């Protein structure tokens, strides 16, 4: 079993799904749950001392006092306080981070009534909630509480939904980008183009507490989910919009390094060669040029070998890239799981929809 990722959902090999095969269900029931009895209090003073991300007991940084009392208050504000605490420390370490609302995926499943359709169940969260829960130093204990109280390890985690794409050039190569050292996640590692679908594209620049996800138009959310990955490719790689084809859904994977954070895996064909893509990227005029530092375009054969042999490049991939490329090999290339040589599926919470 790969220590970096697990597969949550997969379409049948060769059965790529356009947006018209996806149905979105929206509800506040699919938001992160709040627990009022010290879910976050299991992070003790000793725990804090053990973690680089939480070595803040009785210390002052930039006139900001951190105190262990945030872990001991047995009320609903405790969870929010600890999330605020972790977020503040991460901002001090990386001022480039900023908070924004995100979609939260609760579950993805094949439709019972129409086997070729897929249902996605979404709530909302934000990036601060994601950093403060999925990246909390005691995230495993939080997952344990989710299993204990809801039979779902992800119940108390943000699980901000990511999107990523295997972008295929005309000469059958895929695009990998090296993440900048200042990125909030997986700095310095190679990744596929990707990012997040943004609720603000639908409801405007609102805080998380102001958004009623059940009042959002599900068709608009579906459009944003599929549009977001195209937008990320344009903004990160500098490929013109008219040179990109339609996005097709392949599956959903989870990042074990961030407590099971989910990402949707797409494939997008590009009408440019790898040489043309590289030239456009090197111009450096793309909107998010500062987020990556280099580009690599391995052939499909190299990708298949990398996924099977777990070579040096594979070991330098972000977990999101490992998940995306593995799904690409299974669904698009049609490689069997035995060829890839690992147990790929990991259970994160129950398959049923929470009531």
Steps between C-alpha positions, in 0.01 A plus 500: 500500500643837400565721805413820311161445338192280476231474233149595606313456171586381151312485170524189286809486273435702186170639633601864552218717629406840358313741726158387375561163666548660844225601744583734788314481834547793740425513873639646821486139627809447284698777675763420761332401824568680826557302818444674833696272730868546442560337162793735471596478866676169439788716379673544836797710602727200448349443154571861411860465604544208261373675186677763295158632400391551860809586707328806639427433864596793724681675217463840342551562128464847352315613813252212461455296818406133467368311796417138579154602619383475141525121537320474831177697459221239469262707289410560138732800479797274574506358148479843339768637733747228411430542128560875538817426694645267236401738220667796671823308543497387136445860389803610700704230327358569154336845455402406143219276629148641483163373608211435259196276495526155340265216427509199731442154359309262722460210260522392135309198372361337189130571462282202596230580245725590206822304508681733258431804723696617805373683808716746692391625844649839587502746788720805561809575704791745473877483474555606861276217618696264274840603637368492858343154478650286222846636584451507878782319684240272660306431178512125558333542839235721337439224246468254786227714657321509165497121487388477862212746470393480133667187362676742265865593542450826307200634694698768691740588217467775241583275202514801266444364150792522260505457123789376287553399138711272290549736206580311179696666217474410131823297523362297792678658792364614835572825684670507840582824683749545783331676791670807645656479845249754633195289408281411797496130407762268350766772445780402263321190367376426149124517447235498229328831424219557747345696781147544633147566383397832654158567662569873464457464124134424575410690820761775502764579759319379812633354822435134569240584765302706246455220246193276494621226271152351461382822334769482230410395146633145454542548125713810566711303748547219245609756240747654745649161591572419135590856404744536790743239369511665156559836671784353707673362189481841330621684811782259589634383163416796273313287245236712321142402577422426134780241494340288773232238451220396733578375851403139573466354849699182572479452876559638847806442717599596854825648627606299805763761587219748569266261686317383190443831321308414177567605141310437179715360219433624146659446162519790253636485147708788369535583128867598544819294494717460808755736345235768448369455855849532643561819302177656627580406859851647476354837397396537863201720422238267652295629792638250752858491373641546851343175625734274298863512394542241223315278253550136404321311222546122536370264232210266572745210510714683754192572711398132495850385595520764773166388648608136496861522614459791746828653375678815613261735316202321655651554844518872424135531401243670720239255634240671279710422192545137604125461539418675174758312292405164650136560407614610152692175459203292614221684315660663195786260425303199621784356705392236751546545874732200509731677255524800729584264784321640805174494690361827373172546681478645847181530702426847639167495676186305411353485151153600619381859508488649848149577624 
